[in-house]
Amino acid sequence: MRTKLWIGLLLFTLMMLTPATSSAAIIFSIGIAPPPLPVYVQPVCPGDGYIWTPGYWAYDDVDGYFWVPGTWILAPEPGFLWTPGYWGWADGFFVFHHGYWGPHVGFYGGINYGFGYIGVGYEGGYWNGGRFFYNRAYSHVTNVTNVYNKTVVINNTWRNVSYNGGEGGITARASADEEAAARERHISEVSAQTQHVEAARGNRQSFESVNHGRPAIAATARSGEFSGHDVVAAKAAGPSYRPATARSAGPARATAEAPRAENAPRVENRNAVHPSELAPMERYTPNSGNAKQDQKFQQQQEKLFAK
């Protein structure tokens, strides 16, 4: 419990010291890699305009990793696609980069989430004339007529790997087009998605400590609905699954460090378990163009360092 409290205080401090203008919303998991993606099938699409958002492992600073089931979400506006979030190894810890809605699919770590998210782009369908056309090769649809079939050959050996960078992680890097997609106008998770995450957090069966990498609710047809005939259980844990205790040591080396938010603080000691063991953090000098706001941020930062 005391260790969790120390970690919580550290993470709060790190997030407070990250500038508000940072482009990446981040969650930290110190020294513990996320589990591999479980094996499951996709439930039937509820209807026109719904986009598949793949399941992923989220992190709770008290109880560890929990599975957020894949689900169909109504696009916030015609023409928008979902870029999934992903875990990346950076500066001695794992960082979660949140997903977003936008006109193009950006970088999501090169992770093969399945169902059209093959590591690059999205092959589950496309928008045309304000309607979404579903690729039946990757999308489980039965009650829509705007469909087609196209199979893409994937040379992807990273089966079920759930993170980018670090020992055993995917080595993909963002392309120029993917970086451009991140700079376009986009929308963060809609309320249905945030409520879906909280529903998963509130279900003990979602936590890895209970399901051992094989969640009973792996996917749902509609967000937040965790019971009924539209709920899909995982067939199996990822083939390379190991319990959290076997993943507790951070990667020995970073084979492909995930992108880091500009000016984000660095933590050099990768195995620190007490605040006294942490290396000093860099002081961030704000320069947002708003002198009053920068001065206020600087004063808050000084108070945090003093504490």
C-alpha positions as CSV (number, residue, x, y, z in Angstrom):
1,M,0.0,0.0,0.0
2,R,2.8,2.4,0.9
3,T,4.5,1.7,-2.4
4,K,1.3,2.5,-4.3
5,L,1.0,5.7,-2.4
6,W,4.6,6.7,-3.3
7,I,3.9,5.9,-7.0
8,G,0.7,7.8,-6.9
9,L,2.4,10.9,-5.5
10,L,5.2,10.6,-8.1
11,L,2.7,10.3,-11.0
12,F,0.7,13.3,-9.8
13,T,3.9,15.3,-9.6
14,L,5.0,14.3,-13.1
15,M,1.6,15.1,-14.6
16,M,1.5,18.5,-12.9
17,L,4.9,19.3,-14.3
18,T,3.9,18.4,-17.9
19,P,2.8,21.5,-19.8
20,A,-0.9,21.9,-20.5
21,T,-0.1,22.4,-24.2
22,S,1.4,18.9,-24.5
23,S,-0.2,17.0,-27.4
24,A,-0.2,13.6,-25.6
25,A,-2.6,12.7,-22.8
26,I,-0.6,10.2,-20.7
27,I,-1.0,7.5,-18.0
28,F,2.0,5.9,-16.4
29,S,2.7,2.4,-15.4
30,I,6.1,2.1,-13.8
31,G,8.2,-1.0,-14.7
32,I,5.2,-3.3,-15.6
33,A,4.5,-4.1,-19.3
34,P,0.9,-4.3,-20.3
35,P,-0.3,-7.9,-21.0
36,P,-0.6,-9.2,-24.5
37,L,-3.9,-8.7,-26.3
38,P,-6.4,-11.5,-25.7
39,V,-7.9,-13.6,-28.5
40,Y,-11.6,-12.8,-29.1
41,V,-14.2,-12.3,-31.9
42,Q,-16.0,-9.2,-32.9
43,P,-19.7,-8.8,-32.0
44,V,-22.2,-7.8,-34.7
45,C,-22.3,-4.1,-35.6
46,P,-25.4,-2.4,-34.3
47,G,-26.0,-0.4,-37.4
48,D,-24.9,2.3,-39.9
49,G,-22.3,4.9,-38.8
50,Y,-20.8,2.8,-36.0
51,I,-17.0,2.4,-36.0
52,W,-15.2,-0.4,-34.2
53,T,-12.9,0.7,-31.4
54,P,-10.7,-2.2,-30.4
55,G,-10.2,-3.4,-26.8
56,Y,-7.1,-2.5,-24.9
57,W,-5.4,-2.7,-21.4
58,A,-5.9,0.4,-19.3
59,Y,-4.2,1.0,-16.0
60,D,-5.5,1.6,-12.5
61,D,-2.9,2.9,-10.0
62,V,-4.4,0.8,-7.2
63,D,-5.3,-2.5,-8.9
64,G,-3.1,-2.6,-12.0
65,Y,-4.1,-3.4,-15.6
66,F,-7.8,-3.9,-16.5
67,W,-9.3,-4.8,-19.9
68,V,-11.5,-2.2,-21.7
69,P,-13.7,-4.3,-24.0
70,G,-13.7,-3.6,-27.7
71,T,-17.0,-2.0,-28.8
72,W,-18.8,-0.3,-31.6
73,I,-19.1,3.5,-31.2
74,L,-21.2,5.9,-33.2
75,A,-18.8,8.2,-35.0
76,P,-19.1,11.8,-33.6
77,E,-19.5,13.2,-37.1
78,P,-19.5,11.8,-40.6
79,G,-16.1,11.3,-42.1
80,F,-14.4,10.7,-38.7
81,L,-12.3,7.6,-38.0
82,W,-10.9,6.3,-34.7
83,T,-7.2,6.2,-34.0
84,P,-6.7,3.7,-31.1
85,G,-4.6,4.6,-28.1
86,Y,-1.4,2.6,-27.4
87,W,1.2,1.9,-24.7
88,G,4.8,3.0,-25.5
89,W,8.1,2.5,-23.6
90,A,9.7,5.9,-22.9
91,D,12.4,7.0,-20.5
92,G,12.2,4.0,-18.1
93,F,8.4,3.6,-17.9
94,F,5.3,2.8,-20.0
95,V,3.3,5.7,-21.3
96,F,-0.3,5.5,-22.6
97,H,-1.1,7.7,-25.6
98,H,-4.9,8.2,-25.8
99,G,-6.8,7.6,-29.0
100,Y,-8.8,10.3,-30.9
101,W,-11.3,10.8,-33.7
102,G,-10.3,12.5,-36.9
103,P,-10.6,12.5,-40.7
104,H,-7.5,10.2,-41.0
105,V,-6.1,7.4,-38.8
106,G,-2.9,8.4,-37.2
107,F,-0.1,6.4,-35.4
108,Y,-1.2,3.8,-32.9
109,G,2.1,2.2,-32.1
110,G,2.1,-0.3,-35.0
111,I,0.0,-2.6,-32.9
112,N,-2.2,-5.1,-34.6
113,Y,-5.4,-4.8,-32.7
114,G,-7.3,-6.8,-35.3
115,F,-10.6,-6.2,-37.0
116,G,-9.1,-3.8,-39.5
117,Y,-6.5,-2.2,-37.3
118,I,-3.6,-4.1,-38.8
119,G,-0.9,-1.8,-37.3
120,V,-1.1,0.9,-40.0
121,G,-4.3,2.7,-40.9
122,Y,-7.7,1.1,-40.8
123,E,-9.0,-1.6,-43.2
124,G,-12.4,-2.1,-41.6
125,G,-14.2,0.4,-43.9
126,Y,-14.2,4.0,-45.3
127,W,-16.5,7.0,-45.6
128,N,-18.0,8.0,-48.9
129,G,-20.7,10.6,-49.4
130,G,-21.5,10.8,-45.7
131,R,-22.0,7.0,-45.4
132,F,-19.6,4.5,-43.9
133,F,-18.9,1.4,-46.1
134,Y,-18.0,-1.7,-44.1
135,N,-15.3,-4.2,-45.2
136,R,-16.8,-7.5,-44.4
137,A,-13.4,-9.1,-44.4
138,Y,-12.7,-7.4,-41.1
139,S,-16.1,-6.1,-39.9
140,H,-18.9,-8.3,-38.5
141,V,-21.9,-6.7,-40.1
142,T,-25.2,-8.3,-41.0
143,N,-27.9,-5.6,-41.0
144,V,-26.3,-3.0,-43.3
145,T,-26.1,-3.0,-47.1
146,N,-23.2,-0.6,-47.7
147,V,-20.6,-3.3,-47.6
148,Y,-17.6,-4.6,-49.6
149,N,-14.9,-7.3,-49.3
150,K,-11.2,-6.6,-49.4
151,T,-8.5,-8.6,-47.7
152,V,-5.1,-7.1,-47.0
153,V,-2.0,-9.2,-46.8
154,I,-0.2,-8.4,-43.6
155,N,3.5,-9.2,-42.9
156,N,3.1,-8.8,-39.1
157,T,5.0,-11.0,-36.7
158,W,4.0,-9.1,-33.6
159,R,1.1,-11.3,-32.7
160,N,-0.9,-10.0,-29.7
161,V,1.9,-7.6,-28.6
162,S,0.2,-4.7,-26.9
163,Y,3.0,-2.0,-26.6
164,N,5.5,-0.1,-28.7
165,G,9.2,0.0,-27.9
166,G,11.2,-1.6,-25.1
167,E,12.2,-5.2,-24.8
168,G,9.7,-7.3,-26.7
169,G,7.8,-4.3,-28.0
170,I,6.9,-3.4,-31.5
171,T,9.5,-1.3,-33.2
172,A,7.3,0.7,-35.6
173,R,7.7,4.5,-35.8
174,A,5.2,7.1,-37.0
175,S,5.2,7.9,-40.7
176,A,4.9,11.5,-42.0
177,D,1.3,10.8,-42.9
178,E,0.5,9.5,-39.4
179,E,2.2,12.5,-37.8
180,A,0.2,14.8,-40.1
181,A,-3.0,13.0,-39.0
182,A,-2.2,13.8,-35.4
183,R,-2.0,17.5,-36.2
184,E,-5.4,17.6,-37.9
185,R,-8.5,18.8,-36.1
186,H,-9.6,15.9,-34.0
187,I,-11.9,15.0,-31.1
188,S,-10.9,13.1,-28.0
189,E,-12.9,10.1,-26.6
190,V,-16.6,10.8,-26.6
191,S,-18.7,10.4,-23.5
192,A,-19.8,6.9,-24.5
193,Q,-16.2,5.8,-24.5
194,T,-15.2,7.4,-21.2
195,Q,-18.3,5.8,-19.5
196,H,-17.3,2.5,-21.1
197,V,-13.8,2.7,-19.5
198,E,-15.3,3.5,-16.1
199,A,-17.7,0.6,-16.4
200,A,-14.8,-1.7,-17.1
201,R,-12.9,-0.3,-14.2
202,G,-15.9,-1.0,-11.9
203,N,-16.0,-4.6,-13.0
204,R,-13.6,-6.8,-11.0
205,Q,-13.6,-9.4,-13.8
206,S,-11.9,-6.8,-16.1
207,F,-8.7,-6.8,-14.0
208,E,-5.8,-8.9,-15.0
209,S,-5.3,-10.0,-11.4
210,V,-8.7,-11.8,-11.7
211,N,-8.9,-12.8,-15.4
212,H,-5.2,-13.6,-15.9
213,G,-5.1,-12.1,-19.4
214,R,-8.4,-13.7,-20.5
215,P,-11.3,-11.3,-19.8
216,A,-14.8,-12.7,-19.5
217,I,-16.0,-9.5,-21.3
218,A,-13.6,-9.0,-24.2
219,A,-16.0,-7.2,-26.5
220,T,-19.5,-5.7,-26.5
221,A,-21.8,-4.6,-29.3
222,R,-22.6,-1.4,-27.5
223,S,-20.6,0.6,-25.1
224,G,-21.2,0.1,-21.4
225,E,-23.4,-3.0,-21.9
226,F,-21.6,-5.8,-20.1
227,S,-24.3,-8.4,-20.1
228,G,-26.6,-10.1,-22.6
229,H,-26.2,-12.0,-25.8
230,D,-24.1,-9.2,-27.4
231,V,-21.2,-9.7,-25.0
232,V,-18.2,-11.7,-26.2
233,A,-15.8,-13.5,-23.9
234,A,-12.1,-14.0,-24.8
235,K,-11.3,-17.3,-26.3
236,A,-7.8,-17.2,-24.7
237,A,-5.2,-15.0,-23.3
238,G,-2.5,-13.8,-25.6
239,P,-0.1,-16.7,-26.6
240,S,2.8,-15.0,-24.9
241,Y,0.9,-14.2,-21.7
242,R,2.9,-14.1,-18.4
243,P,1.5,-13.0,-15.0
244,A,2.3,-9.4,-13.9
245,T,4.9,-10.7,-11.4
246,A,6.9,-12.1,-14.3
247,R,6.7,-8.7,-16.1
248,S,7.4,-6.6,-13.1
249,A,11.0,-5.7,-14.1
250,G,11.2,-2.9,-16.7
251,P,12.8,-3.8,-20.1
252,A,16.5,-4.0,-19.9
253,R,16.9,-1.9,-23.0
254,A,14.7,0.2,-25.3
255,T,14.8,-1.2,-28.8
256,A,12.5,1.6,-30.1
257,E,11.5,4.2,-27.7
258,A,8.0,5.5,-28.1
259,P,7.5,9.2,-28.9
260,R,7.7,11.5,-25.8
261,A,5.8,14.7,-25.3
262,E,8.0,17.7,-25.9
263,N,9.6,18.9,-22.6
264,A,8.1,16.0,-20.6
265,P,10.1,15.2,-17.5
266,R,12.6,12.3,-17.6
267,V,12.9,9.7,-15.0
268,E,16.4,8.2,-15.3
269,N,16.2,5.6,-12.5
270,R,14.1,2.8,-14.1
271,N,13.8,0.6,-11.0
272,A,13.1,3.2,-8.3
273,V,10.6,2.0,-5.6
274,H,10.8,5.0,-3.2
275,P,10.8,8.7,-3.9
276,S,14.2,9.1,-2.2
277,E,15.7,6.8,-4.9
278,L,14.5,8.9,-7.8
279,A,17.0,11.0,-9.8
280,P,16.2,14.7,-9.7
281,M,13.6,15.7,-12.3
282,E,14.2,18.5,-14.8
283,R,12.6,21.8,-14.3
284,Y,10.4,22.8,-17.2
285,T,10.5,26.4,-18.3
286,P,7.0,27.3,-19.7
287,N,6.8,29.4,-22.9
288,S,3.2,29.4,-24.0
289,G,3.1,33.0,-25.1
290,N,0.9,33.9,-22.2
291,A,3.2,35.6,-19.6
292,K,0.7,35.5,-16.8
293,Q,-0.2,31.9,-17.3
294,D,3.5,31.0,-17.6
295,Q,4.3,32.8,-14.3
296,K,1.5,31.0,-12.5
297,F,2.7,27.7,-13.8
298,Q,6.3,28.5,-12.8
299,Q,5.1,29.3,-9.2
300,Q,3.2,26.1,-9.0
301,Q,6.2,24.2,-10.2
302,E,8.5,25.8,-7.5
303,K,6.1,24.8,-4.8
304,L,6.0,21.2,-6.0
305,F,9.8,21.0,-6.1
306,A,10.0,22.5,-2.6
307,K,7.7,19.8,-1.3
